[in-house]
Structures are given as C-alpha cells and as structure tokens.
Amino acid sequence: MKFDLSIVPFSRRESFLAVSMLPEGKNRQQGLYLRTVRGGDDKFGEAFRIELLDQLGRPLPFTPDASPEAVRLSSPASAIYAEICISDSRTVRFRAKGCGIRLTFMPAAYDYAYEVNSDSWEMNSFTHECRFMLTRLVGGMKMEVPWDKIKSSRVVAEFTADTDTNMAEFAVEEFRTVWEPRNAWEPFDDAVKTTRADFTQWLDRSLSVPERWQEGRGLAAYITWSCLVPAEGCLTRPAMYMSKNWMTNIWSWDHCFNAMALVRHDPKLAWDQFMIFFDRQDDSGLIPDFVNDKYELWNCNKPPIHGWTLAWMMQRTDYIREAQLREVYGPLSKWTRWWFRYRDGDGDGIPQYNHGNDSGWDNSTAFNNGIPVESPDLAAFLVIQTELLAEIAGLLGLAEESSAWRQLAEDTLAKMISHFWKDGKFISCRSGTHEPSEGDSLLLFVPILLGKRLPEHIRMALLEGLREDNRFLTENGWATESVSSPYYLPDGYWRGPIWAPSTMLLVEGAAAAGDVELAREVSKRFCSMLNRSGMAENFDAITGEGLRDRAFTWTSSVFLILGHEYTS
C-alpha cells in the first residue's frame, strides 16, 4: 500500500509525530517536514524541514514513496536514497545511502539547541511545547546553531555518510521532561519490520468489505491506525484524532463514528473513544466541542448522537455489560438533561441549537434565517437517547427513573411531530418566532432514524424524498443540500458536499424505516466514491472529488462500517 504524503501524513499508532509534504506558507518553504500534531488544529506543527544532500552538501531532488511502515526518498540515481521509520511513538529513525540528510529548524520564542554529548543535541522547542533529541548513530554530524541573546537564531543539523559504509543513520526523539539515553538501538530494518507487523495486525482485524474495495479498506485502516495519539495532557484515554493533517482534535460527535467502527474488533479501544468526552464533562452536563492534548473548547457543542451510538454498539458487542452501563448512565443522563434545561430558550419543550456549529452541520441552510434554531434532528436524537436511558435504567434496577425517561421520550416524539411536520415535510425554525428556515437541507431528513416510531405517512414521505433523483441522491450518494437548491455549492461544506456522518445516519435511518435496499444502494455508491477518491473530510456530490482535509478518520470509519454492514 502506497500513499501521497501531500494528502495523507506518515505516522503511526499512538504518536504525535508525523511526516508530510507541505505547500509553501508563511515563513515556510514547500517541502518535506517532520511535524508534531500537539496543541490543536491552528497550525501544521512543522518542526524540521527534511532535505537530501550530495557529497558537496548541495540539496538533492527526491521522490517520496510512503507506506505504513516507512517512507523512502529516492533520488534520480538509484543507488542514492534515504528512509524514514517511526520506530516507536516518540522516535523517528533516518537512514541514508550515498547521501546526507539536512534537518532545518527555524526557532521562535525561546527555542534553543545545545550539545548534550558528542553524538546528541537537544532542541528545546517552546513553539511545539516539547523537546527533540537528535542523535547520530552512523556517519558524521555537523550542527549550525548560532546564538541570539536568549535563543538559537537557526538550527541546522547535517548528517553525512560514513566513508567506509557510505551510510548515515540518526534518530530524532520527542520528549517533554527528561531524556533517558538508550543502551542500544535496534537495527533500522528491525524497526521497519516491527512497525509493519503492528499495522498488519490492525488491518487484519479491521472490518471486512467486498474484494473490489480492498484498496479503500487498506487506506481507511491506515488512517485510523495512524491517527491514534496517546493518553496525555487533556486526553484521558488513547484517542483517535480526526486527522494528522490539520484537523488535529477530536470533536464530540466525530468520536462516535470511530468508536462504532472499532467496537467489533477492539471493544476496549472503542469504549475509550466513546467515553473520552464524558471524562471532561462539565458539572452542568455539557461536554466540550472538541478536545486535544492541550485544551478543550467550550464555545460550541455537538449534537447528542451518543444514545444512538451506544445503542448501535450494544447490538454488536457483548463487551458493554453492567460495569460499562453504570459508568455511562450518569454522564449520559446529565448530557441529556442539559439540552432540556439549558437549550430551550422559549420554554416550548423543544431544545434548540444556538448556532450551526452545535448541530455539526455548521453552515446548513437550516440556519439561514438566524439563530437560535429548533430543528427536528435534535429532537429525534433526544427521543432515541431518552429511550436508551430508560432501557439502561431498567437494566440497572432503577424502575422509577426508567419510567420517567420513557415518558420524556414519548412526550418529545409527540412534540417533534406537532412542531416540525408541516405540509408534508419537516421544517426547522427560529426559536421563539418559529419562522421556518429557507433552503432544502438533508438535515431535515435525519428524523428517519426513528424508523417505525414515526407514523407511516411521515416515513413514506421521508423515504420518497431520499429516493428522488437530482434532489439529494446523486451517483455518489446524498448531497447535504439539494443539488437543485439555489443555496447548493459544490464545495459549500454542509451546503452540498457529501459527508460520511450524514450518509451513515441516513443509511441507518432508511434501513430503520424499512427500505434496506435504499440503504444498500447509497452505501454502495458512497463506498465506491471513497475507494476511488480517498478518505476526505467531504466530497463534491456530483464529481465525487475529495475536498478539504483528505485524510479523515470518521470518513474512514464510516467507509468500513457501511462496506461491512450493507454491501458485503
């Protein structure tokens, strides 16, 4: 399996380190970079620019060839090349034959480097909130580190080939507090072999899909494996970031889809993905919008799909037993009550989104007429979530609470239908004024998740809208805004492009409403597009071209789930 480093970063399970080809940017030359994805999504995290050098110290052109276990940098001369392997979560190994390697770090703030011993230099990066130890293993090492009052003005490390073997080897270790020297270094080839074995085991255990989509399965498995980071800082458990490009956080509904893809073959890791936001829950019941190793953001939140997710997972694993249900019942109850207590500004019993970001569909046309917005998808999620809480409470012997949750579910369902079903369709509206929103958003079809709980005439109307050609349904799946809408944009984020989460929600909804054939057909179209275009954040609904961040985990997870559940 090979992949393009300008699209998919080279990394490995439970590492903050990555290698990417980056475009030219502010204070950044185009080129190959060793990066760290610590600290959030406001930067690429480039640390060292990587160059190959000829015997006179001049840059050599090279072509990168990336696989899950290593990157090979090939020069026009076949005997001259370099290789990169992330041998463990904090160590990047480099090996070169017939050439040298230059690492260039441009310090800022108080960044500095100093010599630890004849073979090692420490780069203390305030910018990246970590340190790097550069250690020569084979060949020569030359450092250029001019001093500027309180920092190094430039750090250039050149590693040259040994005169006898024509080889150069060195390591870059990332650490935050203290560095412990190693007694010995494993051979480079052994490090590659170990990394390959780790990924192969992950791939072998990933969800199966039809043979025609094996290329997509390999890429999806690699992206999910490589986007794991360790439990550190604000991350209370091992976490799967959305990407190691620039979406280097977990958002509080994205994590659900990744948990669902893991639950069959790694239920403990799946449970960690599901519960990680409840570890950071506020006393009010609110969970943060996103979390990374450095901080969490509370300005927005995401929709309460957690009850639906948990019910789906419980149907597919016996891992979730009484201990897990006791662990989740309290936090899920508080999260549910938060919506009814703090997000019902007009007191009509229908919770609202205060902004499009709270829905996950940031700029959907459901928010065209202003905010706050009452939307039927939110009510549907809360019906499903309160029903599950009633079930869990019953299993835990909390009969009175179970009855109260069941009553809230029934009341919310009745209010949802009365409030939003107008003239044969669901609407969204401003809270308070109840002025309907403009546009034709797929968001308004999400209540089909309720399946047979909905009256038949509503189910049939929703299914008819989802089946209709040249409205939402395209050759690649469901557009998020009708392609005939005046608000449709090919790259309009939630105003047209196809997304993985909306696809999965509506596929599950179509199946729950009784049209399994529609669920299978859309899954087939969606998986075909991803197998062809990769695991992007979203896709042009007409062409199927990948858009935005093109190495996304929830896309990878949904590809694996739908390929396994609906097309095998």
Secondary structure, DSSP 8 states (H G I E B T S, - for coil): --B-TTTS-B--TT-SEEEEEE--BTTB-SEEEEEE-TT-SSS--EEEEEEEE-TTS-EE--EEEE-SS-EEEE-SSTT-EEEEEEEETTEEEEEEESSEEEEEE---TT-EEEESSSSEEEEEETTTTEEEEEEEEESEEEEE--EETTEES-EEEEEE--TTT-EEEEEEEEESS-----S----HHHHHHHHHHHHHHHHHHS----GGGHHHHHHHHHHHHHTEE-S-TT--S-EE-S-SSS--SEETTHHHHHHHHHTTT-HHHHHHHHHTTGGG--TTS---SEE-SS-EE-S------HHHHHHHHHTT-S---HHHHHHHHHHHHHHHHHHHHHS-TT-SS---BSSHHHHS-TT-GGGTT-SSEE-HHHHHHHHHHHHHHHHHHHHTT-HHHHHHHHHHHHHHHHHHHHHHEETTEE--EETTT--B--S-BGGGGGGGGGGGGS-HHHHHHHHHHHH-BTTTEETTEE-SB-TTSTT--TT-TTSS-EEHHHHHHHHHHHHHTT-HHHHHHHHHHHHHHHHHH-S-SEE-TTT--EESSSS-HHHHHHHHHHHHHH--
